Amino acid sequence: MLKLVDLTVGYGAFHATHGIALEVRAGTVFALVGANGAGKSSTIMSIAGHTEVHGGCIEFDGQDITHLPINDRVRRGIALAPEGRRLFADLSVAENLMLGGYARPRAEEAANRDMVLDLFPRLRERLDQRAGTLSGGEQQMLAIGRALMAGPKMLMIDEVSLGLMPKAVDICYAAIARLRERGITVLLVEQSTKRALEAADDVCVLESGRIVWSGTAAAARQDPAVIEAYMGLAGDGAHG
């Protein structure tokens, strides 16, 4: 589904990643983990088209999309729920969802909205409520739902559980599991490595913009050296 080949991205003269190479299999959950500043968000933002590519290439569904504009990437099936949610706070839940589907034919809007509300029934109860008045967990559900309105083949979620109550985290991860059952590929960035390893099929660990470990989540769970050295699992499994 997705292949990054020797990808270097950054901001001006600053390189946030250095020669990233990874593959995300279709219909799986892929977790990108690492400490703050490791280059996780820069990597997925480059896939979405928001970060400058300094070298290498991005292939999606067998096609080179390295220099495609953002809207073309959305039409090809890439959607992003960004860190911080970035909702339209003064618009209603329903309006935020409608805007998420701007790149899709209008005929698909109702079916996509039904799917989102099936995943997140709480949003159905709040369709007329302004997004800025929702709880943090509800806002994350809406951010994911808005991205799903684009009918993606691959959904990217930046910092799934950051700042959320445990119950809201559980709801979001239950939705991710259901998306995998539907055949939608999920690429997630997560601060809680424990939750990421529980949910993912494959995992890639970044440190200072470079890949230091990659493999199956099952292998990572069974390898204490990987967990200790690269992921900083301790106590509840979260790290900064």
Summary of the structure (lengths in Angstrom):
residues: 240
radius of gyration: 17.1
end to end distance: 29.4
largest distance: 50.8
contacts: 810
relative contact order: 0.18
helix: 40%
strand: 27%
